[in-house]
Amino acid sequence: MSKVDASVEEKNVAAGKMTALELRASFSLASIFALRMLGLFLILPVFAMEASKLPGGDDPALIGLTMGMYGLTQAMLQFLYGLASDRLGRKRVIAFGLLLFAAGSFLAALAPTLSWLAVGRALQGAGAVSAAVTALLADQTRDEVRTKSMALVGASIGLMFALSLVAAPMLVAYTGLSGLFVLTGALALLGIAVVIWWVPPEPFQHKNLPRGRLLEVLRLAALWRLNFGVFILHAVQLAMWMAVPAMLVQAGLTRDHHWYVYLPAVLGSFVVMGGTLFQLEKRGYLRAMFLTSIGLTAAVQLGLLLSVGAASIGVMVALLFVFFYGFNVLEASQPSMVSRMAPAHIRGAAMGVYNTLQSLGLFAGGVMGGWLTKHGGAPVLFAVCAGLMLLWLLVAWPMRQPKTS
């Protein structure tokens, strides 16, 4: 590095900006999330309809199990991947997980029956690399820019979600469900190439660190507040989508045009988040932003409850914009806070527990959302979601402003 480059880096550090290495780490690891999540999201809008065409697809319960199998196996293995990354190194664990994810995708593409498709989905979930990727990002960024780095990851996931809503119906018409799974596998292999050639080298040798221990992670009460929160957030996030599409149809928007609402809501929320979160965090208001976002997400559930049967497209756009804003702030700030509160030698284990609760939240949200919608309808669903968010607000309230080292 030249003296000029070194001087620029020093100025960036002093100003609280990302260095060139931090930018490279953030964008490369965000791209791994993006490639993996695009493959997953492309399946979601068309899975139920396409899977019903396979032998065994006449059983809705089996389709639902096949859909959720990914989240279940991922929840079972997230902690082990995080723990392994503390000992074996982040990059080799990530590459191994992506290879398993690709193998599961190709198996799903070749599945002759719904049962084999479930096996492929389970193998996809076995590539549970989220904890290792997030821990590596925390290793390669300073505390004061970590939320911004995590937000890049969140933005990549949100953009992939919006893109999948538009692209999935068009792609499946040409490739079928098997073609989408082949594309998913190819994207995972591309992610391995990113790990090998673009992600910066790991900053230290994990084998020289003391062994990360589960009990050490579980003793930290501050981490439990965040783990409880990510479980509630993702349970509510998945459950609410059991009723939101039907509300959009009632508002006069056909299913093929739902992305007219989703896309501007997602993109707009990222723009507003970028203009508020990082500046307020820099001024020491991260706790206030965090608690406010929980409250906003609870308010959205109450707004949806009051709008059942009488929602307009304008009201739905406004509510979903506020939801995505609160959700994205929480998605960016929570893993950043976990990485700050966990000592470096157990950071992978801490992220593993965090991502395990996240995956369990998705699984629980699907089960809860389906059961509540069937037995109580949308009003009961949104009332329970609002209650869960308010409970999280009470649990999170004693938290302290995270320290910056």
Order of alpha helices (4+ residues) and beta strands (2+ residues): alpha-alpha-alpha-alpha-alpha-alpha-alpha-alpha-alpha-alpha-alpha-alpha-alpha-alpha-alpha-alpha
